[in-house]
Structures are given as C-alpha cells and as structure tokens.
Amino acid sequence: MIEIHDYNPDWPVQFASLREALADTLREHIISIKHVGSTSVPGLAAKPILDLSIIILRSNPEAARRYAELNQRIAQQFPDDRAAYTEAKTEFIESVLLQATVQGC
C-alpha cells in the first residue's frame, strides 16, 4: 500500500545523516550526493522514502557499458513494475561499488 505523509521537517535531517554515512564509507568514489524526489521539497506531502542521487565511478567504461545493457534488459522484463526493476539492478550496483572499494578507485 502506498502511503503519502504530510511533509516531515526531519527528512532533510535524515538525508544529511545518510549523506554523511555514505560519504564516510565511499569518500574516494563520490562526486556528489543529492537529496532528490518528493521528500526533498519543503512542504510537499510524499511517500516517506528518501531518494538519493549518488554520482560515482565515471572512470569505469566497462561497468557503465554492462550497466546500460542491464538497464535495457530489465526495462523490457519489468516495464510496469518499478520496484522489481530497481531490485533487479541492486546486485549489480552493489558489486560495482564493492569492486571499486576493494580496488581503491
């Protein structure tokens, strides 16, 4: 069930905490972390789920190519199911982040 909540002034605080934790963990890889989506708009009612945009790993063209192929494939597989689409790419993203962390990229 999708629930829409009144704007919560704690959402920016929660984002700041998430941004700090991610920046500490991935500091060498992150170009920027942005709070996006409905919860980033002051006063706007929204699903109580924080959306983040993290810009990283521009220096890995092979990973970018594989990610593009995966996106095409799962977009066809889950054309009307955004949650399944997102879940289907989670493992790939986590593996690329782990590889980058291990390699010190």
N, C-alpha and C positions, 0 to 999 in steps of 0.2 A: 504494500500500500504506500503510495506517495503521500507524504505529509508536508504541507507548507507551514512554516512557522513565521511569526512576526519577526522583524529584524531583531537580532541579538547583538548588543554592543560588545559582547565578548568575542564575536567572530574575528575581528581584527587582532585581538589579543591571542586567540588560539592560533591564528595564522602566523603571527610573529614567533610564537613558541615553536611551531613546526618548521618555520624557515630557519630558525637558529639551530635546531637539531639537525636538519638536513645539511646546512652549511658546515656544521662541525664535522659531520660524517663524510661529506663529499667535497670538501672545500677546494681541492685541487681541480675538480672537474666542472664545477658550476660556473656558468657565466652569469646567470641571474635566476632568481626565484620570484615569481609574481603571484599575488592573490587574484584569481580570476573568477568569473561566474557570479551568480546572484548574491552569494554571501559577501562579495567584495563591494557591493553597492550600499552605502549607508541609507538606512530607512526602508530598504526593499525586503518584502517578505520573500522567503526562499526555502528550499529544502535545506535542512540543517547539515549539509555536507560541504566541507570546504574543498574548493577546486584550486589546484596549484598548477602553475606552468613553470617547469624547470628546464632551462636551456643548458645543455651539456654536450660533450663528445662530438664536436663538429669535425674533429680531426680523424674520424674513422669512416672512410667512404665505404668500406666493405660492410660494416654494421648498418650504415644508412641504406645501402642497396638491399640488404636482407630484410630490413625493417619495412621498406617500401613494398617489397614483394609480399611480406606477411600481411601488411595492411590491405593490399589488393585482394588477397585470398580470403581473409576473414570478413572483409566487407561484403564479398559475394556470399559467404557462408552464413552471415548473420545480418542481412540487410535491414531487418526491423527490430533487432534486439541489441540495443546499445550496451547493456550490461554484459551480455555474452561476448560482444565484440571487444570490450575493454578487458575482460577476463582472459580472452584468447591471446592477447598480446602481453599480458603481465609477465609471464615466464621469460619471454624473450628480453623484455626491458630489464628485468632483474638480473638476467645472466650477463647482459652487456655492462650493466653498472658494476657487477661483481668483477668481471674481467678487467674493467678499467681501474677499479680499486686495487686489484692484485698487481696489475702492471704499473701502477703509479702514474697513470695518464692524467 
